[in-house]
Amino acid sequence: MDSFHYLHMQLRLEGKSVIGKDSLWQVEAVPDEDMPLMLIAQLADQQIVAYYDQALQPEFHAELAKHIPDIVFPNIDPLLDSLNSQDISFEIGHYKTYLFPARLAYPTDHEVVCHSRQDPAIQAFGFNGFAEQVYAVERDGKIVSACVSTRENGQCGEAWVYTDPQYRNQGFAQRVVHVWALHLIEAGKVPFYSHKMENIASANLANRLGLQPVFEEISISYVNV
């Protein structure tokens, strides 16, 4: 498994590209995806890589980069100290990304139906602002759980799943995510599943799905004050 390759694939899904050795460039506007000041990722083989906003001053870029060899992920205090010394306002997000098994079992699950995002039931569920195809389960004539690509391009997609609180702990999320991923694989694309580290419910879902961690990522983003 080439974690480095998958990291770059996900960055491109977010509209970013790496130029040179470690500079990030926003090559495409993607909703809810701003350019971070810095990204630090730990790959599956424990290698740590870091990327920086291409607009950073070279001296500050070098100041941050010199701390990377001493980072014991996810402790990034030396980097935060450098940012604080420059009076930079920032926020931190810590995420984990997974891959699906290469041979994903084909489920016989006639309750998980592919809907168009224009479907009134999907619009009522609030999933009409994502990819065209939404995989969902209905109960009593309404959507109760659905999975869709929050972002998708010609190579990959990333899951967004939600279940009505009244219908949780019944396995619906696992079923809709499984079918969503299967259809992406059939289309020759890589399905990604990601969550914030503090989201225990999403971590538990990844475990139930048997997903394989591919990298963890800490994003340091600007805060406008």
C-alpha positions as CSV (number, residue, x, y, z in Angstrom):
1,M,0.0,0.0,0.0
2,D,1.5,3.3,-1.1
3,S,0.2,5.7,1.6
4,F,2.1,8.6,-0.1
5,H,0.2,8.1,-3.3
6,Y,-3.1,8.0,-1.5
7,L,-2.3,11.1,0.4
8,H,-1.6,13.0,-2.8
9,M,-4.8,11.6,-4.3
10,Q,-6.9,12.9,-1.4
11,L,-5.1,16.3,-1.6
12,R,-6.1,16.5,-5.2
13,L,-9.7,15.6,-4.3
14,E,-9.6,18.7,-2.0
15,G,-8.4,20.9,-4.9
16,K,-4.7,21.0,-3.8
17,S,-1.5,20.0,-5.5
18,V,2.0,19.6,-4.3
19,I,4.6,21.7,-6.2
20,G,8.3,21.2,-5.7
21,K,9.1,19.1,-2.7
22,D,6.7,20.3,-0.1
23,S,4.6,23.3,-1.2
24,L,0.9,23.2,-1.5
25,W,-1.0,25.1,-4.3
26,Q,-4.8,25.5,-4.5
27,V,-5.4,24.5,-8.1
28,E,-9.2,24.2,-7.8
29,A,-11.9,25.9,-5.7
30,V,-13.6,23.1,-3.6
31,P,-16.5,24.0,-1.3
32,D,-15.4,24.0,2.4
33,E,-11.8,23.5,1.5
34,D,-9.5,26.5,2.2
35,M,-5.8,26.5,1.8
36,P,-4.2,25.4,5.1
37,L,-1.1,27.0,6.5
38,M,0.5,23.6,6.9
39,L,-0.3,19.9,6.8
40,I,1.5,17.2,8.7
41,A,0.7,13.6,7.9
42,Q,1.8,10.3,9.4
43,L,1.7,7.5,6.8
44,A,1.0,3.8,7.4
45,D,4.7,3.1,7.7
46,Q,5.0,5.8,10.4
47,Q,6.8,8.1,8.0
48,I,6.0,11.8,8.6
49,V,5.6,14.2,5.7
50,A,4.8,17.9,5.8
51,Y,3.4,20.4,3.3
52,Y,3.3,24.2,3.5
53,D,1.2,26.9,1.9
54,Q,3.2,28.0,-1.1
55,A,2.5,31.7,-0.1
56,L,4.6,31.3,3.1
57,Q,7.7,33.4,3.3
58,P,10.8,31.2,2.6
59,E,12.3,32.1,6.0
60,F,9.1,31.0,7.9
61,H,8.8,27.9,5.7
62,A,12.3,26.9,6.7
63,E,11.7,27.7,10.4
64,L,8.7,25.3,10.4
65,A,10.4,22.6,8.4
66,K,13.4,22.4,10.7
67,H,11.1,21.0,13.4
68,I,9.7,18.1,11.4
69,P,12.6,15.6,12.1
70,D,11.9,16.0,15.8
71,I,8.1,15.6,15.7
72,V,6.7,12.6,17.6
73,F,3.3,12.5,15.9
74,P,0.7,13.6,16.9
75,N,2.6,15.9,19.2
76,I,3.4,19.0,17.1
77,D,4.2,21.4,20.0
78,P,7.4,22.7,18.4
79,L,5.5,23.8,15.3
80,L,2.8,25.5,17.4
81,D,5.5,27.3,19.4
82,S,6.9,28.7,16.2
83,L,3.4,29.9,15.1
84,N,2.7,31.5,18.4
85,S,6.1,33.3,18.3
86,Q,4.9,35.0,15.1
87,D,1.5,36.0,16.6
88,I,-0.3,33.9,14.0
89,S,-3.9,32.9,14.8
90,F,-4.6,29.3,13.8
91,E,-6.8,26.3,14.5
92,I,-6.0,22.6,14.3
93,G,-7.8,19.6,12.8
94,H,-6.7,16.0,13.3
95,Y,-8.1,13.5,10.9
96,K,-7.8,9.8,10.0
97,T,-8.3,8.4,6.5
98,Y,-9.0,4.8,5.6
99,L,-9.1,2.5,2.5
100,F,-11.7,-0.1,1.8
101,P,-10.7,-3.8,1.3
102,A,-9.5,-4.4,-2.3
103,R,-12.1,-7.1,-2.7
104,L,-15.2,-5.7,-1.2
105,A,-18.0,-8.3,-0.9
106,Y,-21.0,-7.6,-3.0
107,P,-24.0,-7.4,-0.7
108,T,-27.5,-8.6,-1.5
109,D,-29.1,-5.5,0.0
110,H,-32.2,-4.5,-1.8
111,E,-33.1,-1.9,0.8
112,V,-30.1,0.3,-0.1
113,V,-31.3,2.2,-3.1
114,C,-29.4,4.6,-5.4
115,H,-31.2,7.9,-5.6
116,S,-30.6,11.1,-7.6
117,R,-29.8,14.1,-5.5
118,Q,-32.8,15.8,-7.2
119,D,-35.1,13.2,-5.6
120,P,-37.5,15.1,-3.2
121,A,-36.8,12.5,-0.5
122,I,-33.0,13.2,-0.7
123,Q,-33.7,16.9,-0.7
124,A,-35.8,16.5,2.5
125,F,-32.9,14.6,4.0
126,G,-30.5,17.4,3.2
127,F,-28.2,15.4,0.9
128,N,-28.9,17.3,-2.3
129,G,-25.7,19.4,-2.1
130,F,-23.2,16.6,-2.8
131,A,-22.6,14.1,-5.6
132,E,-25.3,13.1,-8.0
133,Q,-25.7,9.5,-6.7
134,V,-26.9,9.0,-3.1
135,Y,-27.2,5.5,-1.5
136,A,-30.0,5.4,1.1
137,V,-32.4,3.3,3.2
138,E,-36.0,4.3,3.7
139,R,-38.4,3.6,6.5
140,D,-42.1,4.7,6.3
141,G,-41.6,6.6,3.1
142,K,-38.6,8.7,4.3
143,I,-34.8,8.5,4.1
144,V,-33.4,7.4,7.4
145,S,-29.7,6.8,6.5
146,A,-27.6,7.8,3.5
147,C,-24.1,7.9,2.1
148,V,-22.8,10.1,-0.7
149,S,-19.5,11.4,-2.0
150,T,-18.9,14.7,-0.3
151,R,-16.2,15.2,-2.9
152,E,-15.6,13.1,-6.0
153,N,-13.4,13.3,-9.1
154,G,-12.2,10.9,-11.8
155,Q,-10.0,9.0,-9.5
156,C,-11.6,8.8,-6.1
157,G,-14.4,9.9,-3.7
158,E,-14.8,10.5,0.0
159,A,-17.8,9.3,2.0
160,W,-20.3,11.4,3.9
161,V,-22.8,9.4,5.9
162,Y,-25.6,10.3,8.2
163,T,-28.3,8.4,10.0
164,D,-31.4,9.9,11.6
165,P,-30.8,9.7,15.4
166,Q,-34.0,7.6,15.8
167,Y,-32.6,4.9,13.6
168,R,-29.0,4.6,14.8
169,N,-27.4,1.5,16.2
170,Q,-29.3,-0.6,13.7
171,G,-26.5,-1.1,11.1
172,F,-27.9,1.3,8.5
173,A,-24.8,3.4,8.3
174,Q,-22.6,0.4,7.7
175,R,-24.9,-0.8,4.9
176,V,-25.2,2.4,3.0
177,V,-21.4,3.1,3.2
178,H,-20.6,-0.4,2.0
179,V,-22.9,-0.1,-1.1
180,W,-21.5,3.5,-1.8
181,A,-17.9,2.2,-1.7
182,L,-18.7,-0.8,-3.9
183,H,-20.2,1.3,-6.6
184,L,-17.1,3.6,-6.6
185,I,-14.8,0.6,-6.9
186,E,-16.9,-0.7,-9.8
187,A,-16.4,2.7,-11.5
188,G,-12.6,2.3,-11.1
189,K,-12.4,4.9,-8.3
190,V,-10.8,4.7,-4.9
191,P,-13.3,5.2,-2.0
192,F,-11.9,7.1,1.0
193,Y,-13.4,7.2,4.5
194,S,-12.2,9.9,6.8
195,H,-13.2,11.3,10.2
196,K,-12.0,13.7,12.8
197,M,-10.1,11.9,15.6
198,E,-12.5,13.0,18.2
199,N,-15.5,11.4,16.3
200,I,-15.7,8.1,18.1
201,A,-18.9,7.0,16.3
202,S,-17.1,7.4,12.9
203,A,-14.1,5.5,14.2
204,N,-16.3,2.7,15.3
205,L,-18.0,2.6,12.0
206,A,-14.7,2.3,10.2
207,N,-13.8,-0.6,12.5
208,R,-17.1,-2.4,11.8
209,L,-16.5,-1.9,8.0
210,G,-13.1,-3.5,8.4
211,L,-11.3,-0.5,6.9
212,Q,-7.5,-0.1,6.7
213,P,-6.0,3.1,8.1
214,V,-3.8,4.7,5.4
215,F,-2.7,8.0,7.1
216,E,-3.4,10.5,9.8
217,E,-3.3,14.2,9.0
218,I,-3.1,17.3,11.1
219,S,-4.2,20.5,9.4
220,I,-3.1,23.9,10.7
221,S,-5.4,26.5,9.3
222,Y,-5.5,30.2,9.4
223,V,-8.0,32.0,11.5
224,N,-9.2,35.4,10.5
225,V,-9.5,37.7,13.5
